[in-house]
Amino acid sequence: MAYSTNIKQLLDCEAEAQAIINEAKQYRLAKLKQVKKDVAEEVAAYKISLNKKNSSASDALNVEELNAIAEKEVEEEIKSIKEILKSEKADLVVQNVIIGVVSPVSDIHVNAQK
């Protein structure tokens, strides 16, 4: 009789061990599914960032064109300022700048909020 109880205990322990193993397998499968999902999300995010970098590279060409246009406009402004300084108005411009610096007007601007 002692043998049958020992055998029964052994079978119970074996069933319990099998249940633990099955639970561990299910846990492992769940973790693998979660990892695959996370990796897929990271890959998608990485692809989006690569697309942004590629599009920003094409935008860089547009930026270069815009910089060239801006430099051209600045050079035109500089030329017009140099022409004003060469003309008779130069003394008047310098005088107005000096007056503006030395005695600033403390009036509130028309567009200022009250």
CORVENCOR-V529597 format. One line per field, one symbol per residue. ss: DSSP state (2 for helix, 1 for strand, 0 for the rest). phi: phi as a letter, one per 30 degrees, with the letter a starting at -180 (. if undefined). psi: psi as a letter, one per 40 degrees, with the letter a starting at -180 (. if undefined). A space follows every 10 residues. Layout:
ss=???
phi=???
psi=???
//
This chain:
ss=0222222222 2222222222 2222222222 2222222222 2222222222 2222222222 2222222222 2222222222 2222220022 2222222222 2200000000 0000
phi=.ddddddddd dddddddddd dddddddddd dddddddddd dddddddddd dddddddddd dddddddddd dddddddddd dddddddddd dddddddddd ddbddcddde dddc
psi=dddddddddd dddddddddd dddddddddd dddddddddd dddddddddd dddddddddd dddddddddd dddddddddd ddddddaded dddddddddd ddgihfihid eii.
//
